[in-house]
Structure formats: structure tokens, C-alpha cells
Amino acid sequence: MMSTIELGETNEPRPPETEEPAVKKPGRGPSWSIMDWVITGSRSYKGTASNPGSSVNLVGMVGESGRTDTITVTTTATAVVAAGVGTNGVGYRFGDEYDDGDDDDDDSDDENRPERVDGKGRKRLSRKIRIPSTILTPYRLIGFLRFAALVLFIIWRLSHVNSDAVWLWGISIVCEIWFAITWLLDQLPKLSPINRETYLKVLEKKFERTLNGRSDLPAIDVFVSTADPEKEPSLVTANTVLSILAADYPVEKLACYVSDDGGSLLTFEAMDEAADFAKLWVPFCKKHDIEPRNPESYFNSKRDPYNYKVRVDFVKDRRRVKREYDEFKVRINGLPDMIHNRSDALNAREEEEAVKRQLKAGKDDEAPRYTKNPKATWMSNNTQWAGTWLQPKLEHTKSDHAGIIQVLAMPPASDPVFGSTRGINGVDIDLTGIDMRVPMLVYMSREKRQGFEHNKKAGAMNALVRASAVMSNGPFILNLDCDHYVNNSQAFREAICFMMDPKGDHVAFIQFPQRFEGIDPSDRYSNRNKVFFDANMRALDGLQGPAYVGTGCMFRRTALYGFDPPRFKILRNCCGWCFPKRHSMVINNEEEEPLEIYSDLPGRSTWSKRFGNSLLFLDSIEVAEYRARPVADHPSITNGREPGSLTGPCEPLTQEMIKEAINVISCWYEKKTEWGNQVGWVYGSVTEDVVTGYKMHTRGWRSVYCITKRDAFRGTAPINLTDRLQQALRWATGSVEIFFSKNNGILGGPKLKFFQRIAYLNVGIYPFTSIFLIVYCFVPALSLFSGQFIVQSLNVTFLVYLLIITITLCILAGLELKWSGISLDDWWRNEQFWMIGGTSAHLAAVIQGLLKVIGGIDISFTLTSKATVEDEDDEFAELYIVKWTSLMIPPITIMMVNIIAVTIAIGRELYSANPNWGKLLGGVFFSIWVLMHLYPFAKGLMGRGGKTPAVVFIWAGLVSITIALLCVSINPSSDSARSDFSGASFP
């Protein structure tokens, strides 16, 4: 039976009085109740939806209550499309650099002021809070004193050569000079740390109290990226998606896109299950104000779930939703077997039908020839999956498959649709007065074909940018890894406070700190990375803004498109003479076209060469730019949009949009465009995130660091030593690539501030410290072995320098702990892993980077596994798994050499006729200093306590002592071989 379906209609639920509850049974496949489109076309295309030239058939299938309807549409692309139907927030706040003479940093009486008004009378949504001068001034002063002490110390060391061991003196002085330089590069960007604050009540009053009751907030498109359901479990991804759909943001202004770069049917069906469970989970979260809105984290939370709950039916509702979630998990975990069994059954049926057809067509006196068909992977609606098959074949592998777009939840209605006492999906829960709408959810897997460069995650993100622009076109984009869920339901509003602030139109992205759960209490390998996220990034926010670190970041869509900010002032700095002077950009008036503010962008006629030939995409650019503007509710805001301009009805999702979205995710679309270069995520780097943020900063954009009272997002991190080293290797490898590329901080244009340039330069330089660090870790051992030292004689000047350098370092660390809020234990763990990573992963990254630059050898890295450990009895069982990797060789060697050196030095004194233990202390002290930093590494090699026999360590110690005593007995030291001082020093 043929029927017509209007894709332009919104997915508005029926009134509760007439809605028949549908009971979802465990173990079923996805319910095909909406129209979705999947491209299953040929490997190459001659025509597109926006480029006539060939015919195409689009076939849509809608299944409901056993009925299947088919739609045939003729378009202009060569493809076959099969549809499966399936109070204040406190954190980092925006700065005052562009203030016009008014000082709005006065912190007095903030708690009693419901609104923040600047000197021009504009209502502020955010503000900057400076670090108290009682902390910051001493911090800067001590930093200057330490720098002066380092300079004088190095000058003194250069003028006092150790003639008895010039080689040892030369090694130590080169390393110390490098350490002084890298310390300075790391310290300079930390001179202006700030905090920020947002005003959520002002945001609500300004954007949500409109005449028609609809929200005037801009739309947000949320991207969730995944690639392998084995390493990134589908249940984890589903929980992340559910936390996004339940976020406290207008439902009609929120859209979630899941990018499955592996094209897995398992991921697709898991997302379909999540879309169905969201119909219950989202209203439940709204009704009882649930936090966090990740079901797995919420139901496994150790906190009392009944605290601060005032509704009398909360206990009953929670138990019923918990039961539904347990069934949901059973279905998700059973999907692999279900898909295998379904595919085997349907493949067997296909083979039987093929044999029958051959028997019917064959002659009676000839035996039919049986042709074995490829083992396809089948969807629940008995159609072959267009993506990767369980048994891969041509055009159905991870690197060669069709593009897929499935709309799992259609755009909601513009106005609320309230529930009733009848519940939903057969669950008896009273939802009277609760908005039942669910945000739009889209599954996408971009097309991949042999012979095309797909550019890993960056390519997938750019495909998402284009598809979302055609389908929903939210002016702001939030990207999350599949294991980073929304922990604070108001995090989106916090970020919007910065973007929609009257002075926020030059902010390109809002970076949230990464917070992790499931980490061992001691944080052995500094997985929380608190020093970086709470100190370094906070300090960068006082400059031009924090770097983009890959997840938990909200972008302005037009900034991703490569536009310049609408207004910019080049501040003179010590590098200003290198660059020609430019005039500031002028904010255009109301009569000008929206994008004329971007004076450096070529005209509309050249956009197709820059962005591609999709007319729908090109039309969406101006719309996104206008929607991202601040509201012009004050005469001084000349580049704003009209109040209430975003309160109209939602734009329907049409058939033309879906077809064009399929077009823009094809593998050939980016050919001869600037995607991956000047537009979108940048290609050609392992750490595409840092480079993408760097490109925006070089255009003059700013970024903001948003630390919320309640962690905005939470994810998982590898707690195993090997996985942690592999992760550090990937980051360091990307940094080496940046150093040898045109994205080096030195080569940034005049719009990049001097200290921001230093910060990006340090990003590319820090892996090279591993060369000097490894050499310097052997210096104490070499001193103990040879009896020679880095200085010829001990004197007061040397000791005074060491004392000043050490004391100023301790004071700086204490003040940094004060203004950043990190603990002493976090700081020490960071120092320890700096040594572990510097002597292992960073060195390997430098070698790989040099091989790629010199020999053209491509860089490969291991994807960090996010799969859970099977041992459920111990939450931290993964911590004790010992997996060998060659990265462990350098630190093991350092530890063994220093242990043997200390043993030999002690043995030498024991054999000496005139032992002098005082002369031994220097070298032994610094060898122990090295070993203390490597202690977590040594502990990781031991595995779980009790599993490694103690006799192994006993025999290792005995062997080391025996070798040391043997060396001493063969070549005992003489008194003349000793110097007057034993020691080493670090700047």
C-alpha cells in the first residue's frame, strides 16, 4: 500500500487523553515509528542533490503495528536511500578587556544584587573576578626573583668550570639552561589568572520571560563522537546521550547528533533504544529535578537519593524508573547476540531462497549450482545494514561504507506537550503538568570510500558540522566524547551566559574543565590532571583564553567557519614591530547585511569554493550568524538581534534537508574546499583539538574557561599505567607535530597576544624536555659511579643559589595552590607523572615526530580504551593490570642505574680506609629524588599487592647488591678519585 508522509511535520505527541500507552518488551529491536534516511548508494557519485545531473531513487519505509508503507521519491543524486523508521552559577566568567573605561570588577555587594549592570547600563550575564592582589602580587614578585636567581646561577656555573670533570659539568649545565628556559615559558602565561561568574537568573529573565511564553535562547547542537563499540561501550554512549537529552535547556532549542565513525549497527540500535527510554527518563528528571542526569551515574551514586526531594511520589517513581532502566541495560547488553542471531537467521533464509531459485531455474537433468552469498548484517526491519557488517566485505567495512543518517527522535513541537496520570510506555508514573517533549536525536555515520582521506576524528566532526547546519543549524555547537556525560544540567546555560553577554560576540568557544570519575583515590598517575585544568587553563583565561582540549567545549558556529571576530583591537606588544598595523574592525549598523562585519572573508560569490556547493548549507551561514548575536536591548549594542526574534515556531525538518544532509557527509564533498584547513576542525595533526583552537586565537577570537560549582561534565580516564602512557604519547606526539608545523606559536599572526603565543609555543616544546630530563636523571648516578661531580668544589655561593632557587620554587608552588584551589597531593602527583611521562612517552613522541619530519614515516597511536574491566568485585581492578610496552624501558633503566649507583657508592665507602659519609650525601640525595618521582611507576610494575611474589623483589635487591660489591671489589676507589663535594642541582 502506497502512502504519503510529510516530513515537514513535527513529531508532536498526541494529547494524553487519547494516547494509548505502548508497552515496550525486553529484547525487541528498534521501533521504526519515524522517517529516517540512509544512503546506500554507489561508491562514487556524479550528481548531488544541489548539482543536477543524474537520477536517484529514495526509498522510505515506515513500519508500525505490522504495516509497512513505501515512499518513492525522485531526486537529482545517484543514490538509493533506505529509511529505517525507527541562584547564580559560579565559575569562570567573561573578562573586561573590551570595557570602555568602566570598572565592573568591583566584587562588593554581589550577593545582594540580582542583576549586573556595566557603566553603560547594559545588563551583564557574566563578569570577571580577579585574583586578590594579596596573592597575585607576591606570586609575580617571587617569580621574578626566581628568574633573576636562575640567570645569576647559570652565569656563575658558566664561569666556574669543573676542570676535573668537564664532561659532567657540560652535561649538567646544558640541561640546567634548558630547564630554566622551559620553566620561564611555563611561568609567563600564569601571571594573570582570573575567575569568572555567571548570572543565570538574569539569563532566565532576559530570554525566557517572553510574551508568547517561548524561549528566546539560541539553539545548541550537541555532538557526541564514537568510533568503536568494543572500546567505547554502547551503554556508556547511550547514558551520555540520555544526559544530554535531559539537560535543563529549552527542548525545542536542543539537538543531539551521534557520530559513529565505525558505522556499527550495534551503536545505531543502542541509540534507538536510548531514544525510546528518553521518553520516560527526560520527564522523570524534569519532574524531580534529578542530578546527575546520566542514569548509570544517578542510580549508582553513593549519596542518599531521597535528600531534598519534596514530592511524595518520588520513591515510587524512582523505583519504577530504576526497574525500566535495568531492563534497558539488559536490552543494550543483549544487542550483540541479538544482531548475530538475527543476521544468521536472515542469511540462512536468503541462502535457502537462493537455492530454491536455482532449482526452479535449472534443468531437471542438471544439479543446481549453489552460490554462497556474503554474510550480511541485518536490521530489525529485515533490511541489510548500510554500514559495517559483522563479517566485513567490500563497501561494508569501517573504512568503506555508505553514509547513514537516522533521525531517531524528530524535532519537538514549539509549545509544551504535558503528560497525564497515565504515564508513558506502560510505566505507571504521574506526569501531570510535565513537559513530555524530547530533543531531536540523530544518528550519523559519514560515508567512507577507498581512495579518500577521512582524517580521523577531525573529519567526522566536520561532517557533523555540515549535516547539523542543514538540519537544525544551532548557532552554537557543543562537542562531547562518548564517555563524557552532562553532570550539571545547567551547564549549557552557564556557557550561553558568556556567549550572549553584551560583550561576548568575540568569544569563539567556551572550554569546560575535564573532570573524571572511576579514578583510584590516590590518583597514582595524575589522571585528574588538576594542575593543568585548574591552574594552567585558569591562567590562560586571563590572556586570550584557554586552549581547546577536545571535549566539553561549546563553539560559536561562525568561528568554526573561519570568520574573523566582529570587532578586534590589536594591542601593541614586544612582537608588534614584526607585523603590519591593521585597523580595528567596525561593528556594522542595523542596515548592513549580517556577515558584512567579517571584512576579511571573501564575498558570497566565493563561498562555494570555501564551503562546498550545498546551497542549503550556504544559506544557513547567515542565519547562524544572526541567531548568535546578543540581544539588542540597549542602544550601545549596535550589532545585536531583535528581542524575541528566536521565539517563533520551530522550523520543520523537511525531506529536502535530509537529502542535503546526506549529500554534505559524502566523502567527496570536501574536495577542493577549505574544510580542514581554514574551516572547521583542522586536519593533519594527532591533536586536532589544540590546533583548531589555535587557529581561532590567531584570527583574533577569544575563549573563556567556565568552571561551575557542580562539575559540568564528567568522563572516564585510563587508570592503567600502560593506557596512561599511551594517552600521554598521543598528546606529546601531537605537540611535536605542532612544533614542526606552521601552527607553531612563533608563527602566529599579529592577533595572537604575546603571552598567548608563549603558551602555544610551550605546547610544542614541552616533549623535547624529555631529552634533557633523561640525561639529567643519570647525572647523580654518573657522579656516584665516577667519583666526579658537577662542581669542582663546594662553596657558599653555590649553596646560597641552590637555597634561593629551592625556596622561591616552594613559595611559588604554595601561592599557585592558593589561587588555583588544587591540593598539595594533586600538585605532587602531577610532578611525579611529569617525570614518568618525560622519561617514557615524551621521548617516544620526539622520536616519532622526528621520523615523520625527516623520513616521512607516519605516526600511529593506540586509541585509549574506555571499556570497563570484567572484574566487577574491585572498582579499580584495571589499576593493577601490568601490560608491557617499550615505553617502560627508559624509566626502568633510570631506576636500576640509580639504585646500583647508590649501592656502589655506599660499598665504596665501606671498603674505603677513610670513609667520609658526608661527601656521599649529595649524590645519594639526588638519586633518591629521582627514585621518589618514579615511585608510582615502580608501584605500577608490581601489579596488585600480593600477586607478585615477594621473593622476586628480594632476589632483585640481592643481585643488585652483589653486582655493586663486585664492581667495588674489582676496582676500589682511591681517596684521590673523590672530589670535595657530591651532588647535583636542579634550577
C-alpha positions, 0 to 999 in steps of 0.5 A, a space after each residue: 500500500 502506497 502512502 504519503 508522509 510529510 516530513 515537514 511535520 513535527 513529531 508532536 505527541 498526541 494529547 494524553 487523553 487519547 494516547 494509548 500507552 505502548 508497552 515496550 518488551 525486553 529484547 525487541 529491536 528498534 521501533 521504526 515509528 519515524 522517517 529516517 534516511 540512509 544512503 546506500 548508494 554507489 561508491 562514487 557519485 556524479 550528481 548531488 542533490 544541489 548539482 543536477 545531473 543524474 537520477 536517484 531513487 529514495 526509498 522510505 519505509 515506515 513500519 508500525 503495528 505490522 504495516 509497512 508503507 513505501 515512499 518513492 521519491 525522485 531526486 537529482 543524486 545517484 543514490 538509493 536511500 533506505 529509511 529505517 523508521 525507527 541562584 547564580 552559577 559560579 565559575 569562570 566568567 567573561 573578562 573586561 578587556 573590551 570595557 570602555 573605561 568602566 570598572 565592573 570588577 568591583 566584587 562588593 555587594 554581589 550577593 545582594 544584587 540580582 542583576 549586573 549592570 556595566 557603566 553603560 547600563 547594559 545588563 551583564 550575564 557574566 563578569 570577571 573576578 580577579 585574583 586578590 592582589 594579596 596573592 597575585 602580587 607576591 606570586 609575580 614578585 617571587 617569580 621574578 626573583 626566581 628568574 633573576 636567581 636562575 640567570 645569576 646561577 647559570 652565569 656563575 656555573 658558566 664561569 666556574 668550570 669543573 676542570 676535573 670533570 668537564 664532561 659532567 659539568 657540560 652535561 649538567 649545565 646544558 640541561 640546567 639552561 634548558 630547564 630554566 628556559 622551559 620553566 620561564 615559558 611555563 611561568 609567563 602565561 600564569 601571571 594573570 589568572 582570573 575567575 569568572 561568574 555567571 548570572 543565570 537568573 538574569 539569563 532566565 529573565 532576559 530570554 525566557 520571560 517572553 510574551 508568547 511564553 517561548 524561549 528566546 535562547 539560541 539553539 545548541 547542537 550537541 555532538 557526541 563522537 564514537 568510533 568503536 563499540 568494543 572500546 567505547 561501550 554502547 551503554 556508556 554512549 547511550 547514558 551520555 546521550 540520555 544526559 544530554 537529552 535531559 539537560 535543563 535547556 529549552 527542548 525545542 532549542 536542543 539537538 543531539 547528533 551521534 557520530 559513529 565513525 565505525 558505522 556499527 549497527 550495534 551503536 545505531 540500535 543502542 541509540 534507538 533504544 536510548 531514544 525510546 527510554 528518553 521518553 520516560 527518563 527526560 520527564 522523570 528528571 524534569 519532574 524531580 529535578 534529578 542530578 546527575 542526569 546520566 542514569 548509570 551515574 544517578 542510580 549508582 551514586 553513593 549519596 542518599 537519593 531521597 535528600 531534598 526531594 519534596 514530592 511524595 511520589 518520588 520513591 515510587 517513581 524512582 523505583 519504577 524508573 530504576 526497574 525500566 532502566 535495568 531492563 534497558 541495560 539488559 536490552 543494550 547488553 543483549 544487542 550483540 547476540 541479538 544482531 548475530 542471531 538475527 543476521 544468521 537467521 536472515 542469511 540462512 533464509 536468503 541462502 535457502 531462497 537462493 537455492 530454491 531459485 536455482 532449482 526452479 531455474 535449472 534443468 531437471 537433468 542438471 544439479 543446481 549450482 549453489 552460490 554462497 552469498 556474503 554474510 550480511 548484517 541485518 536490521 530489525 526491519 529485515 533490511 541489510 545494514 548500510 554500514 559495517 557488517 559483522 563479517 566485513 566485505 567490500 563497501 561494508 567495512 569501517 573504512 568503506 561504507 555508505 553514509 547513514 543518517 537516522 533521525 531517531 527522535 524528530 524535532 519537538 513541537 514549539 509549545 509544551 506537550 504535558 503528560 497525564 496520570 497515565 504515564 508513558 510506555 506502560 510505566 505507571 508514573 504521574 506526569 501531570 503538568 510535565 513537559 513530555 517533549 524530547 530533543 531531536 536525536 540523530 544518528 550519523 555515520 559519514 560515508 567512507 570510500 577507498 581512495 579518500 582521506 577521512 582524517 580521523 576524528 577531525 573529519 567526522 566532526 566536520 561532517 557533523 558540522 555540515 549535516 547539523 547546519 542543514 538540519 537544525 543549524 544551532 548557532 552554537 555547537 557543543 562537542 562531547 566524547 562518548 564517555 563524557 556525560 552532562 553532570 550539571 544540567 545547567 551547564 549549557 546555560 552557564 556557557 550561553 551566559 558568556 556567549 550572549 553577554 553584551 560583550 561576548 560576540 568575540 568569544 569563539 568557544 567556551 572550554 569546560 574543565 575535564 573532570 573524571 570519575 572511576 579514578 583510584 583515590 590516590 590518583 597514582 598517575 595524575 589522571 585528574 590532571 588538576 594542575 593543568 585544568 585548574 591552574 594552567 587553563 585558569 591562567 590562560 583565561 586571563 590572556 586570550 583564553 584557554 586552549 581547546 582540549 577536545 571535549 566539553 567545549 561549546 563553539 560559536 558556529 561562525 568561528 568554526 567557519 573561519 570568520 574573523 571576530 566582529 570587532 578586534 583591537 590589536 594591542 601593541 606588544 614586544 612582537 608588534 614591530 614584526 607585523 603590519 598595523 591593521 585597523 580595528 574592525 567596525 561593528 556594522 549598523 542595523 542596515 548592513 547585511 549580517 556577515 558584512 562585519 567579517 571584512 576579511 572573508 571573501 564575498 558570497 560569490 566565493 563561498 562555494 569554493 570555501 564551503 562546498 556547493 550545498 546551497 542549503 548549507 550556504 544559506 544557513 551561514 547567515 542565519 547562524 550568524 544572526 541567531 548568535 548575536 546578543 540581544 539588542 536591548 540597549 542602544 550601545 549594542 549596535 550589532 545585536 538581534 531583535 528581542 524575541 526574534 528566536 521565539 517563533 515556531 520551530 522550523 520543520 525538518 523537511 525531506 529536502 534537508 535530509 537529502 542535503 544532509 546526506 549529500 554534505 557527509 559524502 566523502 567527496 564533498 570536501 574536495 577542493 574546499 577549505 574544510 580542514 584547513 581554514 574551516 572547521 576542525 583542522 586536519 593533519 595533526 594527532 591533536 586536532 583539538 589544540 590546533 583548531 583552537 589555535 587557529 581561532 586565537 590567531 584570527 583574533 577570537 577569544 575563549 573563556 574557561 567556565 568552571 561551575 560549582 557542580 562539575 559540568 561534565 564528567 568522563 572516564 580516564 585510563 587508570 592503567 599505567 600502560 593506557 596512561 602512557 599511551 594517552 600521554 604519547 598521543 598528546 606529546 606526539 601531537 605537540 611535536 607535530 605542532 612544533 614542526 608545523 606552521 601552527 607553531 606559536 612563533 608563527 602566529 599572526 599579529 592577533 595572537 597576544 604575546 603571552 598567548 603565543 608563549 603558551 602555544 609555543 610551550 605546547 610544542 616544546 614541552 616533549 623535547 624536555 624529555 631529552 634533557 630530563 633523561 640525561 639529567 636523571 643519570 647525572 647523580 648516578 654518573 657522579 656516584 659511579 665516577 667519583 666526579 661531580 658537577 662542581 669542582 668544589 663546594 662553596 657558599 655561593 653555590 649553596 646560597 643559589 641552590 637555597 634561593 632557587 629551592 625556596 622561591 620554587 616552594 613559595 611559588 608552588 604554595 601561592 599557585 595552590 592558593 589561587 588555583 584551589 588544587 591540593 598539595 597531593 594533586 600538585 605532587 602527583 602531577 610532578 611525579 607523572 611529569 617525570 614518568 611521562 618525560 622519561 617514557 612517552 615524551 621521548 617516544 613522541 620526539 622520536 616519532 615526530 622526528 621520523 615523520 619530519 625527516 623520513 616521512 614515516 607516519 605516526 600511529 597511536 593506540 586509541 585509549 580504551 574506555 571499556 570497563 574491566 570484567 572484574 566487577 568485585 574491585 572498582 579499580 581492578 584495571 589499576 593493577 593490570 601490568 601490560 608491557 610496552 617499550 615505553 617502560 624501558 627508559 624509566 626502568 633503566 633510570 631506576 636500576 642505574 640509580 639504585 646500583 649507583 647508590 649501592 656502589 657508592 655506599 660499598 665504596 665507602 665501606 671498603 674505603 680506609 677513610 670513609 667520609 659519609 658526608 661527601 656521599 650525601 649529595 649524590 645519594 640525595 639526588 638519586 633518591 629524588 629521582 627514585 621518589 618521582 618514579 615511585 608510582 611507576 615502580 608501584 605500577 610494575 608490581 601489579 596488585 599487592 600480593 600477586 607478585 611474589 615477594 621473593 622476586 623483589 628480594 632476589 632483585 635487591 640481592 643481585 643488585 647488591 652483589 653486582 655493586 660489591 663486585 664492581 667495588 671489589 674489582 676496582 676500589 676507589 682511591 681517596 684521590 678519585 673523590 672530589 670535595 663535594 657530591 651532588 647535583 642541582 636542579 634550577 
